[in-house]
Amino acid sequence: MKKLLSFGVVAGVMLAVSGTAQAFECKVKESSMDKPGGFPERALTMIVPYGPAGGSGQVAAAMAEGVTGLTGVA
């Protein structure tokens, strides 16, 4: 019974937090995000102080792909 109650509490908190996160979602028009003065003109360097095979390296690689898609610079 105690496990069921704690599971219910955790599920309720997760639902409340996810609802709050969706309420504060950023709603900015892409047209208002113009690039200042030709930024970026050259490649961006992302430094990750961990190995590429770990979770941090994989997240950094995914972020780099996203930034490349947004900026058009590899």
ROMAR-935680 format. One record per atom (N, C-alpha, C): residue in three letters; atom name; z, y, x; residue number from 1. Coordinates in pm, whole numbers. Example, Ala and Ser with C-alpha at 12.3 -4.5 7.8 and 13.67 -1.06 7.14 Angstrom:
BEGIN
> ala; N; 780; -569; 1319; 1
> ala; CA; 780; -450; 1230; 1
> ala; C; 780; -330; 1320; 1
> ser; N; 708; -225; 1285; 2
> ser; CA; 714; -106; 1367; 2
> ser; C; 787; 3; 1290; 2
% end
This chain:
BEGIN
> met; N; 0; -119; 82; 1
> met; CA; 0; 0; 0; 1
> met; C; 0; 126; 87; 1
> lys; N; 75; 118; 197; 2
> lys; CA; 84; 233; 287; 2
> lys; C; -51; 262; 352; 2
> lys; N; -124; 156; 389; 3
> lys; CA; -257; 174; 449; 3
> lys; C; -354; 235; 349; 3
> leu; N; -347; 191; 226; 4
> leu; CA; -435; 243; 122; 4
> leu; C; -408; 391; 98; 4
> leu; N; -282; 429; 96; 5
> leu; CA; -245; 569; 76; 5
> leu; C; -293; 655; 193; 5
> ser; N; -273; 607; 315; 6
> ser; CA; -317; 685; 431; 6
> ser; C; -470; 695; 435; 6
> phe; N; -539; 589; 395; 7
> phe; CA; -685; 594; 388; 7
> phe; C; -731; 698; 286; 7
> gly; N; -665; 703; 173; 8
> gly; CA; -698; 802; 70; 8
> gly; C; -676; 944; 117; 8
> val; N; -567; 966; 190; 9
> val; CA; -538; 1100; 243; 9
> val; C; -644; 1140; 345; 9
> val; N; -679; 1050; 435; 10
> val; CA; -780; 1080; 537; 10
> val; C; -915; 1108; 471; 10
> ala; N; -953; 1029; 372; 11
> ala; CA; -1080; 1051; 303; 11
> ala; C; -1081; 1185; 231; 11
> gly; N; -969; 1222; 170; 12
> gly; CA; -959; 1351; 103; 12
> gly; C; -972; 1468; 198; 12
> val; N; -907; 1457; 313; 13
> val; CA; -916; 1563; 414; 13
> val; C; -1058; 1575; 466; 13
> met; N; -1124; 1462; 489; 14
> met; CA; -1262; 1465; 538; 14
> met; C; -1355; 1532; 437; 14
> leu; N; -1337; 1504; 310; 15
> leu; CA; -1420; 1567; 207; 15
> leu; C; -1394; 1717; 201; 15
> ala; N; -1267; 1756; 211; 16
> ala; CA; -1234; 1898; 207; 16
> ala; C; -1294; 1973; 325; 16
> val; N; -1285; 1914; 444; 17
> val; CA; -1338; 1979; 564; 17
> val; C; -1490; 1987; 558; 17
> ser; N; -1556; 1883; 513; 18
> ser; CA; -1702; 1887; 507; 18
> ser; C; -1750; 1989; 403; 18
> gly; N; -1678; 2002; 294; 19
> gly; CA; -1714; 2103; 194; 19
> gly; C; -1696; 2243; 247; 19
> thr; N; -1591; 2265; 324; 20
> thr; CA; -1567; 2397; 384; 20
> thr; C; -1675; 2430; 486; 20
> ala; N; -1716; 2332; 564; 21
> ala; CA; -1819; 2356; 666; 21
> ala; C; -1951; 2394; 600; 21
> gln; N; -1984; 2332; 489; 22
> gln; CA; -2108; 2365; 420; 22
> gln; C; -2101; 2503; 356; 22
> ala; N; -1983; 2546; 315; 23
> ala; CA; -1968; 2677; 252; 23
> ala; C; -1991; 2789; 352; 23
> phe; N; -1956; 2767; 479; 24
> phe; CA; -1970; 2870; 581; 24
> phe; C; -2094; 2849; 668; 24
> glu; N; -2192; 2779; 617; 25
> glu; CA; -2315; 2754; 690; 25
> glu; C; -2387; 2886; 718; 25
> cys; N; -2442; 2895; 837; 26
> cys; CA; -2513; 3017; 878; 26
> cys; C; -2644; 3029; 803; 26
> lys; N; -2664; 3141; 738; 27
> lys; CA; -2788; 3164; 663; 27
> lys; C; -2855; 3289; 718; 27
> val; N; -2934; 3271; 823; 28
> val; CA; -3004; 3381; 888; 28
> val; C; -3153; 3355; 878; 28
> lys; N; -3228; 3456; 842; 29
> lys; CA; -3373; 3442; 836; 29
> lys; C; -3430; 3438; 977; 29
> glu; N; -3527; 3350; 999; 30
> glu; CA; -3587; 3338; 1132; 30
> glu; C; -3659; 3465; 1173; 30
> ser; N; -3710; 3540; 1077; 31
> ser; CA; -3782; 3663; 1111; 31
> ser; C; -3688; 3768; 1169; 31
> ser; N; -3558; 3758; 1139; 32
> ser; CA; -3463; 3855; 1193; 32
> ser; C; -3416; 3817; 1333; 32
> met; N; -3463; 3705; 1386; 33
> met; CA; -3422; 3658; 1517; 33
> met; C; -3535; 3673; 1619; 33
> asp; N; -3596; 3790; 1625; 34
> asp; CA; -3705; 3814; 1719; 34
> asp; C; -3654; 3807; 1863; 34
> lys; N; -3741; 3762; 1953; 35
> lys; CA; -3705; 3750; 2094; 35
> lys; C; -3710; 3888; 2160; 35
> pro; N; -3606; 3927; 2231; 36
> pro; CA; -3606; 4058; 2297; 36
> pro; C; -3693; 4060; 2421; 36
> gly; N; -3785; 4151; 2430; 37
> gly; CA; -3863; 4179; 2550; 37
> gly; C; -3922; 4059; 2622; 37
> gly; N; -3983; 3966; 2554; 38
> gly; CA; -4049; 3854; 2621; 38
> gly; C; -3956; 3743; 2665; 38
> phe; N; -3831; 3743; 2619; 39
> phe; CA; -3738; 3636; 2657; 39
> phe; C; -3782; 3506; 2594; 39
> pro; N; -3771; 3395; 2656; 40
> pro; CA; -3759; 3372; 2799; 40
> pro; C; -3898; 3365; 2863; 40
> glu; N; -3911; 3419; 2978; 41
> glu; CA; -4039; 3419; 3049; 41
> glu; C; -4050; 3301; 3145; 41
> arg; N; -3939; 3244; 3185; 42
> arg; CA; -3942; 3132; 3280; 42
> arg; C; -3851; 3020; 3228; 42
> ala; N; -3851; 2910; 3298; 43
> ala; CA; -3775; 2793; 3255; 43
> ala; C; -3625; 2821; 3254; 43
> leu; N; -3556; 2760; 3159; 44
> leu; CA; -3411; 2770; 3149; 44
> leu; C; -3348; 2651; 3222; 44
> thr; N; -3235; 2672; 3287; 45
> thr; CA; -3166; 2566; 3358; 45
> thr; C; -3035; 2535; 3287; 45
> met; N; -3016; 2409; 3252; 46
> met; CA; -2894; 2364; 3185; 46
> met; C; -2817; 2277; 3282; 46
> ile; N; -2694; 2314; 3312; 47
> ile; CA; -2612; 2239; 3407; 47
> ile; C; -2508; 2158; 3330; 47
> val; N; -2510; 2026; 3350; 48
> val; CA; -2414; 1936; 3286; 48
> val; C; -2339; 1865; 3398; 48
> pro; N; -2207; 1885; 3407; 49
> pro; CA; -2131; 1828; 3519; 49
> pro; C; -2098; 1680; 3505; 49
> tyr; N; -2177; 1605; 3431; 50
> tyr; CA; -2154; 1462; 3414; 50
> tyr; C; -2284; 1387; 3434; 50
> gly; N; -2276; 1256; 3449; 51
> gly; CA; -2394; 1174; 3472; 51
> gly; C; -2487; 1169; 3351; 51
> pro; N; -2616; 1144; 3374; 52
> pro; CA; -2713; 1141; 3264; 52
> pro; C; -2702; 1019; 3173; 52
> ala; N; -2635; 914; 3217; 53
> ala; CA; -2628; 792; 3137; 53
> ala; C; -2516; 795; 3034; 53
> gly; N; -2422; 889; 3048; 54
> gly; CA; -2309; 897; 2956; 54
> gly; C; -2343; 974; 2829; 54
> gly; N; -2245; 984; 2742; 55
> gly; CA; -2264; 1054; 2616; 55
> gly; C; -2292; 1201; 2635; 55
> ser; N; -2226; 1264; 2733; 56
> ser; CA; -2248; 1407; 2758; 56
> ser; C; -2391; 1433; 2803; 56
> gly; N; -2445; 1347; 2887; 57
> gly; CA; -2582; 1363; 2933; 57
> gly; C; -2682; 1345; 2821; 57
> gln; N; -2655; 1252; 2732; 58
> gln; CA; -2745; 1228; 2619; 58
> gln; C; -2742; 1344; 2521; 58
> val; N; -2624; 1400; 2496; 59
> val; CA; -2613; 1516; 2408; 59
> val; C; -2683; 1635; 2470; 59
> ala; N; -2667; 1653; 2601; 60
> ala; CA; -2733; 1764; 2671; 60
> ala; C; -2885; 1750; 2664; 60
> ala; N; -2936; 1628; 2676; 61
> ala; CA; -3081; 1607; 2667; 61
> ala; C; -3132; 1640; 2527; 61
> ala; N; -3056; 1602; 2425; 62
> ala; CA; -3096; 1634; 2288; 62
> ala; C; -3092; 1784; 2264; 62
> met; N; -2991; 1852; 2319; 63
> met; CA; -2983; 1997; 2306; 63
> met; C; -3099; 2064; 2377; 63
> ala; N; -3135; 2013; 2494; 64
> ala; CA; -3246; 2070; 2570; 64
> ala; C; -3377; 2058; 2492; 64
> glu; N; -3398; 1945; 2424; 65
> glu; CA; -3518; 1929; 2342; 65
> glu; C; -3519; 2030; 2228; 65
> gly; N; -3403; 2053; 2167; 66
> gly; CA; -3394; 2150; 2059; 66
> gly; C; -3422; 2291; 2105; 66
> val; N; -3367; 2327; 2222; 67
> val; CA; -3390; 2461; 2277; 67
> val; C; -3537; 2478; 2313; 67
> thr; N; -3598; 2373; 2367; 68
> thr; CA; -3741; 2380; 2400; 68
> thr; C; -3823; 2405; 2274; 68
> gly; N; -3787; 2339; 2166; 69
> gly; CA; -3858; 2360; 2040; 69
> gly; C; -3842; 2501; 1985; 69
> leu; N; -3724; 2560; 2004; 70
> leu; CA; -3698; 2695; 1953; 70
> leu; C; -3761; 2804; 2039; 70
> thr; N; -3755; 2787; 2170; 71
> thr; CA; -3801; 2892; 2260; 71
> thr; C; -3943; 2872; 2308; 71
> gly; N; -3992; 2748; 2309; 72
> gly; CA; -4125; 2722; 2360; 72
> gly; C; -4130; 2713; 2511; 72
> val; N; -4013; 2711; 2576; 73
> val; CA; -4004; 2702; 2722; 73
> val; C; -3931; 2574; 2757; 73
> ala; N; -3986; 2497; 2850; 74
> ala; CA; -3923; 2371; 2892; 74
> ala; C; -3820; 2396; 2999; 74
% end
